[in-house]
Each structure stands twice: as structure tokens, then as C-alpha cells.
Amino acid sequence: MKYILGIDIGTGSTKAVALNLNYEPIDSVQHHYPLFSTMPGYSEQNPELIWEAFNQCISEMQMRMGGSPEAIGLSSAMHSLISVDEKGNALAPMMTWADARSSDIAKRILESESGMDLYQQTGTPIHAMSPLCKLIWWQENEAALFNRSYKFISIKEYIWYRLFKEFKVDHSIASCTGLFSWKTLTWDANALFLAGITEEQLSEPVSTSYQRKNEEGLVFVIGASDGCLANLGSDVNGEGLAALTIGTSGAVRISSPKPIFNTAAMTFSYILDENTFICGGPVNNGGIALQWLLKNVLGKTELSTADYTTLFENIKTTLLGSNGLIFLPYLSGERAPIWDSGSCGTFFGLRLQHNQDHLSRAVLEGICYALNEVLLILQPNTEAIGQLHVSGGFVHAKVWMEILADITGKEIVLLQTEDASAIGAAYMAVKVIGLATDYPLSSGEKERIKPNPAHHKIYQELFSIYRQLYPALKFSMQQLEGFNQESLKQ
């Protein structure tokens, strides 16, 4: 059978999804790898394990399908950084997007005169997630490693080099480094100077349609970032629609013919292709907040599907608005719209009548409030958003989707579960190799969840309280963060 393969190189796993030539998903494989945190704020991985998982996905899919695909499109997580030598060997563990050790550097850049100019030059928010901040941290704290590095690359560049022995980076991954000019499609001189590197220490930028054929004749399309391709795989490539992803973290994104800047909320503008930017905001706390709740509050040690199912079932019968309890879901700091690594989770309104089901529902509602806040920031930059196309690992939790519909007031369209980025990579490959003149659209019936107007009215009142909490608590959070950092030194 002829098929197209989309591969998403994620933070926790690499997943490959096969599509037939009607562009319908027909099979998938997934291989996981560990994440390491040797010190507070550190988030690292072994890129060699990711390379092995990548190859396992391809070989396993070839065995299942009885042959090779027509082409392989690549998606990968953003903001990773690897120091390599001239032969592409990693000199240290890879820093993932979640690595927060450069938080102070991000604050320093933001407070400088050039901070907002840099944001508008690159389209990348000034935050510890960005390779720009990570590079400065390396320069200031790991000088020996920094000085002996031949190049600084992402995980997709690492895999591309292993495939073809060339250092190339697609415009999409480059556009989320904080080092790349969206105007000229070249490395930005001001950002390079700040990072203390030259463009020779980075890969050569190429179009997201760049392709190569390996020795076995397999065609690889370099593709784009996971966020951009999730929009493509969610059929959000036009006006009046927004894509919303809920996995470990979350994001809200729209398509735009030009970058969208908001200096207060620092929305991102990343490149999908020559004609399209994907603009939006990421939140740190999606499924990871649920994991915290189950483990640290409800005492579940080994999480299972049954634990999540029980949680969602209990929430169904819990009073809307969690009986007056509101949760700020900043358990791992927050990105959009506050961009504060020192922010913290908060239950507000806690009283004697609250039980664990109220806490559970408040956590889900808090995640939805955070996503809604990003959605409202994006709304003025596009036609009225009528639908949210939702993908990610939690779309099967219907009660969560109902809460999301009621809080946002938008119709929820449930799409291809957690596979949107891999499917988007396959769609891009389809267009690049000429099987279609434009990106395909997903086929088949889609589940739709409409908001309850009465519920939405109640949630609007609660959301207005939610939006007041962070500004009121920001200073106290900063004081507490400073206290925690001083405690770590003792």
C-alpha cells in the first residue's frame, strides 16, 4: 500500500503516523525516552536516544506497511538546544524547551532597551525557553563547553545531520530560536551579537519545503515545528478559526499572512511556509497540572488511565465553578500571557466546604481560563473566531471539552487526538512532493461540542475574577520566588 509518513519528534516521545493517499490516518507507532532534571530548573535529554526512537519508528512502520513511504515529513518540538562538534556529536545533554535555568537572563533582556525590539525582530517571546537565552546562559556559566562547541543546533537539526551529514534548519524551527529575522529569513545580527556567536556557528536556514533523498531512496521533507504543523493537521490554516492543543502543556494558535505582535502578552509569530505565520501563545500547564493533582493531592503513585477516568467522572457531578474556588495553574511558572517563570499555582477562595472533587474541577477550569486568556488576546487580530479545533492527549475527556466550550463560549471541534503535528508533517510532505497542489484537509465526521449559554454567563463572571488574581499576587509571588532561591543556596 502506498502511504505518506509524518513523524513528530516530541519532548516525551517520537511518533510516526501513516496516511493513505486519501490522506486518512491508517497506522501509528510511538517510542518514548526519558527526561532528566539533575537540578532545579534543568530539563535535559539524551539526543542519541531520540535518534534511536526516530529510526525505530521508521523501521517499525516499514515492517507494518510492507514497504517504504512515498515521503517522510518531519515535525519537532521547538526551543531545544544542543552543543555539537564538527562531526555532529553532542558535547552535552540537550536542553529542552522547558529548561528554565536562563530565567534571570530573560528578565535582564526584557528590562533592557533592546528587549522589545528583539522580540519584534524575531517574533520569539523573550523567555528562558528560547535558545537565545540558553546560549547566553552557557556563555556565562559553561564557558569551556561554549567555547569548544562547533555549532549550536536543535533536535531536528541533530537528526537531519545524522541522516544527511549537513547542518540545515528549516525556517520554522529557526523562527522560534529568538535568533532569526522573519523579515530577511536570515540570522539576526543583533541577536547573534547578544548571544556571543556568529552565523557560522548555526545551521544554514532553508525553506520548510526543503527535501533530500537518502541512500535507500527515502524522500525526507524537512518540515516545520510541532506547533505550526499542529495547525495544519487541525485544519486551521485560514481566518475565523483557532487551534488549541492540550498535552503536557498547551497552546492557542491562529494562522496569519503576517506576524502578530503584542508587547504586553508577547504572542509568538512562527513561520509555517512562505505565505503563512502561525501566531499564538503557549501555556506551561496543561496535562502536567493534572498529573500533579493526581500524584501530589490525590495520592496516586503510578498513574493509569483508570485514575484519569475516575477524576473526570467525579468532576461531572461537581458544581460548575467548583463551588466558588478558582485555581491559577502556574505550577511550573507561566508563559503567555504573563511570561513569569517565578509565578506559582494558587487556589483562591478555599473554604471548609471544599473537597477533593472541587479542587479537581478547579484545576481543569484554571487550565481553561489560562487558555481562554490567550484566545482573547489573539481575537482582535483575526476574523471573529467561531470554532476551536482541539487536539492533544486529553480530547477524549468530554467533560474537559465541555468546560472549555462553556468558558470560551466557542464551539469545540474535536480532531485527530494527539497526532495533529505528525499529520501536519505528512500534509506538508504531500504538497512538497506534488501529490496535491495544496495542503490536504482531514476527512470524516468531527465531534462538535457547543457551549451552554447559561454556563458561559456564569464562567464569564468567574473569569473576570481569575484575571484579577495574578496582577494582585505578582509581587508576593516574586517575593516567595526570591525566598525559595535563597533557601536552595543554604
Secondary structure, 3 states (H helix, E strand, C coil): CCCEEEEEECCCEEEEEEECCCCCEEEEEEEECCCECCCCCCCEECHHHHHHHHHHHHHHHHHHHCCCCCCEEEEECCCCEEEECCCCCECCCEECCCCCCCHHHHHHHHHCCCHHHHHHHHCCCCCCCCHHHHHHHHHHHCHHHHHHCCEEECHHHHHHHHHHCCCEEEHHHHCCCCCEECCCCEECHHHHHHHCCCHHHCCEEECCCCEEECCCCCEEEEEEEHHHHHHHHCCCCCCCEEEEEECCCEEEEEEECCCCCCCCCCCEEEEEECCEEEEEEEECCCHHHHHHHHHHHCCCCCCCHHHHHHHHHHHHCCCHHHHCCEEECCCCCECCCCCECCCCCEEECCCCCCCHHHHHHHHHHHHHHHHHHHHHHHHHHCCCCCEEEEECCCCCCHHHHHHHHHHHCCEEEECCCCCHHHHHHHHHHHHHCCCCCCCCCCCCCCEEECCCHHHHHHHHHHHHHHHHHHHHHHHHHHHHHHHHHHHHHC
